[in-house]
Amino acid sequence: MCGIAGIFDTRGRSEPDRQRLRAMTDAILHRGPDAGGEHFEPGVALGHRRLSIIDVSGGQQPLANEDGSVLVVFNGEIYNYQPLVHELEAAGHRFRTRSDTEVIVHAWEQWGERCLDRLGGMFAFALWDRNRETLFLARDRLGKKSIYYTVLADGRLYFGSELKALLVEPAVRRELDPVAIEQYLAYGYIPEPLSIFKGVQKLRPAHALLWKRGAPQPAEREYWDVSFRPVPVGDERATGEELVARLREAVRMRLMSEVPLGAFLSGGVDSSAVVALMAETSSGPVNTCSMSFGDPRFNESSFAEQIARQFHTNHHSQQVDADDFDLLDRLAATYDEPFADSSAIPTYRVCELARKRVTVVLSGDGGDENFAGYRRYRWHMHEEAMRRRIPQSIRGPLFGALGHLYPKIDWAPRFLRAKTTFEALARSSLDGYFHGVSIMPDRLRLPLYSDAFRRSLQGYHAIEVLRGHAARAPCADALSLVQYLDIKTYLPGDILVKVDRASMAHSLEVRVPLLDHEFVDWVSGLDPGLKLRGNEGKYIFKKSLQSRLPEEILYRPKMGFAVPIASWFRGPLRARMRDLVLGPALRDTGFFEQKALARMVSEHESGARDHNAGLWALLMLASSLRRLGVS
């Protein structure tokens, strides 16, 4: 796990700015504190920061082929590198290290762009082929690792693992992108390929960018997608056995390390499954880490401890207190772009705890997307059943009126909080899902915008993100479609960004067995009824684990990794929230109506409405703008 950065003159062979490259790699030092490397030649500069995991004594980067004509800087792990080494050696390639990085340069020589079809793992890399005068950027299939890039007016391309690496170059434009702001306030993150700034992009998951020197534009292509190709399976028992066997192999591949290794353990199904299979595969006790909260509504620590006892792990737990507010400014620095998932707080802290004992951890991320574990999938399918029974001509006016008239009662039990449900039922399937996943739906978000901001959007609406992916979806049934949408948006834009930035802030590598691309593709083809059956999400996953995990772990209500933001904003964070949301950072953008922001703050403070998600998003936006020097 590392950090990469570089400069490429797409038009000529200008001398690279050595100090600029060093500033870029210094900006991401946290991603690789063990070693650093640079390569300079006319028109090309490659930089690397290394967190040593495999071939600790070798594998320094940039790493080259035999004659030095192909070089790579690489962030991630190639889990299948050993069989690839044997195959490439048989084809005549000579290896000088035991590093998985060297596989990339020889795979490029052997297969060119198609090398990506052979690489299994998590990665973001930049490869320079001097003979072809070509720069090749690539990102892994699910989007675990990221690459930001921008092209300046003079044709120089800058790239890096994090946005902060690019911002050391003064010529990079700091102009806010209104479309990105609209997306952020709808989703809580900025989906690929946009960034907070116009002209700075993120390479999309499962995409590669190839730029031959002198070409006016790069060639970008998608090299993989989740297929949702139906899987021929037998009975449920056989399917469950194959599921566990496939996941066990994914876990086994991620246990290779020359440094201490452990696992995150929340006490939920996904992390408990990973720990169980690690315990079966490992020769010694597994190191596990978890976080707890003083508020029992959010505290899962007893379940984590139960699993730790069952599998005899070396378990360590730490409590996140409600006064952990000094972390807010650090989060803005860690994520660069505004990021509204408040569980970044405990994620940051559990990474901090884990790094005291290990350098690599396995996590349970991906289980909800794979096996339809989110509550919203269940609600969406209930709404879909209603949509099928009632024609749109009746449903739209009826539920639209009910949604307008029904009060917003955030404090009530879920079955009484019907306003959002009515609003979703009045819409089409895709519109309804967008309404459900938005952290600030249209009725809350759009009134915040100033007239000038509305004009700058030129009619754009954040739902276009989902529409674009839905148009290319390889599946038709309602459940698979929303799973696909989450795999393309929420997973890489929120879940994986959250973990990558928080872990790399502590020089910790996180590996995700449930997001092994072959496992994901196989699971995608399972019958939707094996994922969501009635009100039970992860049906076949839980069934397959019944011999390994207790019933109270498998079938307890889902809690998630949440924090009590609503009460914080009415208590110890009240003044800070008000200062940021109503302060100059947002006001100076000219994007917002100040009266609408003030009304939102007052409604939450009084308890009349629960605006915690929207206010947290605005607070983090303000913090990021201050950190980025925009305000």
ROLUMPA-849475 format. One record per residue (C-alpha): residue in one letter; y, z, x negated. Coordinates in steps of 0.2 Angstrom, whole numbers, plus 5000, padded with zeros to 4 digits. Layout:
N
AYZX/...
//
This chain:
631
M500050005000/C501649944992/G503349874994/I503849694990/A505449604988/G506049434981/I507349294980/F506949114981/D508248974979/T507648844991/R508748704985/G508748724966/R508348824951/S509848944950/E509649094939/P509049244949/D510149404949/R509049524940/Q510049674945/R510049624963/L508149614963/R508049784955/A509149854968/M508049784981/T506449864974/D507450034972/A507850034990/I506050034994/L505450144980/H504650264993/R503350134997/G502750124979/P503250264968/D501750244956/A502350084947/G503449934948/G503549754942/E504649604941/H504449424938/F505949304935/E505949114932/P507248984937/G507548994956/V506249134959/A506249324957/L504849434963/G504849624964/H503549754968/R503349944970/R501550004969/L500650144978/S499050144968/I497450154978/I496150024971/D496049984953/V497250124949/S497250084930/G497449894933/G498149784947/Q499949794942/Q501049664951/P501649534951/L499949474948/A499549294942/N498049174940/E497349124924/D498749014918/G500149104926/S500648964938/V500249064954/L500949234956/V500949364971/V501749524976/F500649604990/N500849755002/G499249815010/E497349805008/I496049665008/Y494549755014/N493349615012/Y493949574994/Q492249614985/P491249474994/L492649354991/V492649394973/H490849344972/E491149184981/L492649134971/E491849174954/A490349064960/A491748924962/G492348954944/H493749074946/R493949214933/F494549384937/R495449504925/T495549654937/R494549754950/S496049744962/D496049664979/T497749584975/E496949464963/V495849394977/I497449324985/V497949204970/H496249134968/A495949114987/W497549014987/E496948904973/Q495348874982/W495848855000/G497748845000/E498548895017/R496748915024/C496549065013/L497249175027/D495649135037/R494649225024/L495649375021/G495249535031/G496349675031/M498249725033/F499449635022/A501149565019/F501249455004/A502349324995/L501549204984/W502449084972/D501548924966/R502548844952/N501548684951/R501848654970/E503648734969/T503148824985/L503448994991/F502149065004/L502449215015/A501149285026/R500849435037/D499249505044/R498449465061/L498949625071/G500649655062/K500249815052/K501349765038/S503049685039/I504149555030/Y506049535034/Y506949385027/T508549295028/V509349135021/L511049135014/A512348995016/D511948934998/G510148915002/R509449074994/L508049155003/Y507949345002/F506449445008/G505749625008/S504549745016/E506049835025/L507749785031/K508549905018/A507949795004/L508949645010/L510549745014/V510849774995/E511449594995/P513249595001/A513149415007/V511849455020/R512749455037/R512949615046/E513349535063/L512449625077/D511349515088/P511749545107/V510049475111/A509149605100/I510249745108/E509649685125/Q507849685119/Y508049855111/L508749935126/A507349865137/Y505849895126/G506450035114/Y506149925099/I506649745093/P505149625095/E504849495082/P505549385076/L507349455079/S508149595070/I509649695073/F510749575063/K510949385067/G510149285053/V508949415048/Q507149385055/K505449465054/L503949365051/R502849375066/P501149445065/A499749315061/H501049195055/A501349115038/L502949035031/L502848895018/W504448835010/K504348694997/R505848694986/G507048554992/A506448555010/P507848585022/Q506748705033/P505148805030/A503548765039/E502948915050/R501348925058/E500249045068/Y498549055059/W497649175072/D497749245089/V496649365100/S495449245109/F494849345124/R493349235123/P492049305134/V490649405125/P488849385131/V488249555132/G486749645140/D486749815149/E488049945146/R486950045134/A486749895123/T488549855124/G489050035119/E487850035105/E488549875098/L490249935100/V489950095090/A489049985076/R490549875075/L491750015074/R490650115061/E490749955050/A492649945052/V492750135047/R491550105032/M492649965025/R494150075026/L493450215016/M493550124999/S494850224988/E495050294971/V496250424978/P496050564990/L495750505008/G495750585026/A496150555044/F497450595057/L496650705071/S497650725088/G496150785098/G496150625108/V494750505111/D495250375098/S495650485083/S494150595087/A493050435087/V493650385070/V493350565063/A491650565070/L491150405062/M491950455046/A490950615046/E489350505048/T489850395034/S490650505021/S489650605008/G490750755010/P491950845022/V493250745030/N495050795027/T496050805044/C497850835049/S498650865066/M500350925073/S500651055087/F502051095098/G502651265105/D502851185122/P501051185130/R501351035140/F501350935124/N500151035113/E498450955109/S498051065094/S496651155102/F495750995105/A496050935087/E495351105081/Q493751085092/I493350915084/A493750985067/R492451125070/Q491151005077/F491250895062/H491651025049/T493250945042/N494451015031/H495751035044/H497651065042/S498851085057/Q500751115057/Q501951145072/V503451045076/D504851165082/A506151115095/D507451145082/D506851005070/F508450905073/D508950875054/L507650735055/L508650625067/D509750555053/R508250535042/L507450435056/A508850315056/A508750295037/T506850275038/Y506750145052/D508350045047/E508449965064/P508650065080/F506950135086/A506750235102/D505050305101/S505350495100/S503550525094/A504250455077/I504650645075/P502950715075/T502250555067/Y503450585052/R502950765051/V501050735051/C501250605038/E502250725028/L500850855030/A499450735026/R500250675010/K500150855003/R498250835002/V497850645002/T498550474998/V497550375012/V497250415030/L496350335044/S497150335061/G496550305079/D497950185084/G497450035094/G496150115106/D497350105121/E497749925119/N495949875115/F495149975130/A496549985143/G496950165140/Y498750175145/R499150245162/R500250095165/Y498749975165/R498050075180/W499650075189/H499849895186/M498149855193/H498449955209/E500149855211/E499149695208/A497949735222/M499449765234/R500249605228/R498649505233/R498649585250/I500449565255/P501349395253/Q502849385242/S503949335257/I503549505265/R503349605250/G504949565241/P506149615256/L505049765261/F504849845245/G506549795238/A507349885253/L506250045250/G506650045232/H508450035235/L508350175248/Y507150285240/P507950425230/K507650445211/I506750605210/D506150625192/W505650805194/A504350775207/P502450745205/R502050565201/F501450515218/L503150565225/R504150465212/A503950305221/K505550225218/T504950135202/T503350085211/F504350005226/E505449915214/A503949845204/L503049795220/A504549695226/R504349585210/S503149455203/S501649525193/L502549485176/D504249555182/G503349705189/Y502549745172/F504149715163/H504949835175/G503649965172/V503649955153/S505549955151/I506250115144/M507850075154/P507449955169/D508749835175/R509649955187/L509950075173/R510249965158/L511349815165/P512749925172/L513049995155/Y513549825148/S515349775146/D515949605153/A516149545135/F514349595131/R513649505146/R514549345141/S513849355124/L512049355131/Q512449195140/G511149235153/Y509849295142/H508649435149/A507449535139/I505949485150/E505949315141/V504949405127/L503549435139/R503649265147/G503549175131/H501949265126/A501249255144/A501449065143/R500349055128/A499049185133/P497249145131/C496749245147/A497049235165/D496449395173/A497849525177/L497149665165/S496849555150/L498549475152/V499549635150/Q498349695136/Y498749535127/L500649565130/D500549735123/I499549665108/K500949545104/T502449655108/Y502249845109/L500849865096/P501749775082/G503449815087/D503250005091/I501550085087/L501350005070/V503150005065/K503150195069/V501650225058/D502150115044/R503850175041/A503450365043/S501950345032/M502850245018/A504250365019/H503050485011/S502050365000/L500550375012/E499350235016/V498750225034/R497250125039/V496750075057/P494950045060/L495150005079/L496349865074/D495049775063/H495349595068/E493549555071/F493349715081/V494849675092/D494349505095/W492549555100/V493249695112/S494449575120/G493049465126/L492249615135/D492249605154/P493849695160/G492849805171/L492049885156/K493849935150/L494649995166/R493450045180/G494350125195/N495550255188/E494550275171/G495250185156/K494250155140/Y492650165151/I491450085139/F492250165124/K492050335131/K490250295137/S489750235120/L490350405112/Q489550525124/S488250575112/R489550615098/L491050685107/P491150825120/E491550785139/E493150885138/I493750775124/L493250605132/Y493850645150/R495250755149/P496950695155/K497950595142/M499350685134/G500050565121/F501050615105/A502650655115/V504050775112/P505150865125/I506750765123/A507350795141/S507450985139/W508250955121/F509650855129/R510050995141/G509951125127/P510051125108/L510350935107/R511650925121/A513150925110/R512450805097/M511850685111/R513550685119/D514450655103/L513350505098/V513150415115/L515050435119/G515650425101/P516450285091/A514750205085/L514350135102/R516150125108/D516750015094/T515449885097/G516349835113/F514549815121/F514649965133/E515650025148/Q516150195143/K516250265161/A514450205164/L513850295148/A514850455153/R514050455170/M512250435163/V512550585151/S513250695165/E511850655177/H510550705164/E511450865159/S511650915177/G509850885180/A510150765194/R509250625185/D508050615170/H508850495158/N507950555142/A507250395137/G508850295139/L509850425131/W508650445116/A508750255114/L510650255114/L510750405102/M509550315090/L510650155092/A512150255087/S511350335073/S510650175066/L512350085068/R513150225058/R511850215045/L511950025043/G513850035041/V514249935057/S515350065065/
//
